[in-house]
Structures are given as structure tokens and as C-alpha cells.
Amino acid sequence: MIWNPEVECRGEAELREQQLRDLTELVQRVYKNVPFYRKKFDEAGVSPADIQSLKDIAKLPFTTKDELRETYPYGLLAVPESELVEVHSSSGTTGTPVVDAYTQKDIDIWSEAMARTLAMGGAGAGDVVQNAYGYGLFTGGLGVHYGARRIGANVIPISAGNTKRQLMIMRDFGTTMLTCTPSYSLYLAEEAKAAGIDFKALPLKAGCFGAEPWSENMRVEIEDKLSLSAHDIYGLTEIIGPGVSSECEAKDGLHINEDLFYPEIIDPATGEVLPDGEKGELVFTTLTKEGTPIIRYRTRDITYLMRGSCSCGRTIVKMHRLLGRTDDMLIIRGVNVFPSQIEHVLMQIEGTEPHYQIVVDRGAKQLDYVEVQVEVEESFFSDETKDMEALRTKIVGEIRSALGIGTHVKLVEPKTIERSMGKAQRVVDKRQL
Ligand SMILES: [Zn+2]
């Protein structure tokens, strides 16, 4: 189902015209109302009058996460504080939190973006959406909530955690759509199996999973274990929360709500804008946001844009599933490694479970040392040890051939690696750099 075909399926000329109109209006608004942007534009020698075409956006300076932190809490506010109706923020576990402040119009935009997202995942009026994203300052919970209300679904605001209760609610209330992080969905599957619950016997049909990167092979695991159609959704607090982009039934890239969030791909080293199809860092400008509009925000996420028709009928641009992050990228003995690449290898090997951790340390000779801990099926531990050794050697070989690096692989029993109720910690970097 397409929630807003007029916008999601319209012609490119009409879209471009609207984007340019909103961009010029936005640039004037932030120049007038936000001293932070006025100063940055002045220093870059660019004025609102210089934005005559969409290409001119490249004249505007980027905004970085550090700048969002430096302006905490309200340095980017573009409206009087009295016009705000809701505030969210990142957890701040890795530094000062990032704030997203919303006017009523911003909440309406967010609801619309999330309505499109949930509809893309197959939900509509009459569906029962079990929302296991955390409610609170984190944008995941309320973002999904607003979208589910907008499409007329029945939303169960259960929030994150309390796995036994999640399973009970799922069975008793006839949940048809589940929303949570992909790693938590697998944890639910594990607990359900232990409790003797068969997902095939439940009305659950779809899930929208996001807030952490996950691979195509993990999708296969999730769809198989939870007996549903799994859709990737993407968003970030800095832009609005979830609702920036999501997968339709084609599951071949995430449609970006580009009428609201203008995407660019840049070379992370030079800042140069790259053509569609080229891999680089994703950058967003919030075209319509009022409370805390963002100009050319560097997400640090690596992907590429896919323009052209989609079998679902939508014409809005797609982005490939995240290929990694500029700040998650590990440099192992001079080789660039994304944790998702290791995950991709692991998921293709029979006998491994989708739970793993990558530990990077520096050995006695100052050489980087990578240990990949991966859970394997119970049966391996009862079998002959030579089977374990064969599996271990196979994983080492496959990682070497895919990534070009040697690793130490440690096979561990199921449920050894710590489970997360939110984002899974895939990498532990112990190197003192
Ligand atoms: Zn599509």
C-alpha cells in the first residue's frame, strides 16, 4: 500500500520544483533566525540569494555532529521556544546529547513520514502494531507511535525490553506488525523458541527494523525465525528520528522521503558531491522542518543513491542499505574493514548463529589482532571436536578471502554473547591508538 501516492509517485520535474522552493525558503529562514547558520554562511561567503538552483546547495557549508553538540541545547532553534511542542534527544552515551525540537508542524511531518514507512512495510488500518522501540527521549518509540496512529492502526506502546511480556502480548493481542531493532527481533525469536511459541501459528506478518545496520543475510534469518516479512527502516535524531527512508516490498534499497529530507552523497575526504550511484557519505538537509532545521548534515553513514523506477510504483529516490559508517570503519593493518562485511561472511556459513562480536586489540609486536567471536549451533558442541575445527578454519578462510585480513575465530556456545534490548555492540576496540 502506498500511503501518499501523490507525493511518493509524482514526476521528477514537480518534485524538483517543490524541493527548490522549500530549499530557498529554508535558507532565508535559517539565515534570519539562527545566528549559528548566519555566521557559518557569512564565513563561507554565501548568502541566501546565491541559492538559485538545487545544485547551488553545494555552496552551503556542512553541519557536523560536533557542531550539534556545541550548540546544545537550543543553539539551532529557528523558532521562539514557546512554539515548541515536543523535544527529543540522543542518549549522549558518547558525548553531549544531540537535540531535536519539534513544532506542531514538525510532529505532523514526522507522522506523515512514519505513516509512509509503516505502509511500505505492509501495515494499514486494522493492523496491530507492537512497538518495541524505546519510548522516551529516544525518537524510535514515539516516531513509530505517531505513524501507526496516522495510518489508523491499533498501536501497542509496549516499549523496549521485558521479553516474556512482549511474547505474551504478541500472542494475546494478535500483533500483525512488530517494530524494534533487528538484533532484538532475533532475541525475541530465541526466547519464543525456548517458551515453545511457534511464530507460524501467530498472525504476525511484517516487521520494520532499524536503529542499527543489518545485513541481507540477517534478513533471511529474521524472516525465517519470526515467519514475517522484514523491512529495513532508517532515520536519525539529528534529522527527525525514524521516517527518513524505508524499504518497500521490493526490498531493494530504502525509499527516501526526499520531499522532506534532501539527500546528497559526498566524498568524505573532500566534501565534493558525487553523482547518483557512487558510494560515499550520506548528507541530509531538512527541507520543511521548523524547530531545528539542519543544513547539509553529515550522517557519517556510507551508501549510494539509486534513481529510477521501482517495481512498487514509487518514484522517490532509493538509498542502498547502509554499507558502513565513516566512524565505525576499522582500519586493521592498513585495510578498511566494516563490521557489516564480517557479518555478511558469517551469515553465509552453515552452523553459525547471527550473534557475534569483533574484538580488536594490539598484540606484543604492535600488530593489530582481530578476534571474531561467533555463536555456533548447539549440535557442534556435542559432535566431534574435528567438526568445530573444520568450521573454525572455514570461517578464517572465508574472512580472509572476502576482506584480505587474517583473524582469530573463537566459536562459542549459543547465548554466550551478551544480548541487547537496543543496539547490539558488535565491535570492541581495545587498541590504544
Ligand atoms: Zn519501491
Residues whose N, C-alpha, C, O or C-beta is under 5 A from the ligand:
A	BS01	ZN	C248 A250 C310 C312 R314
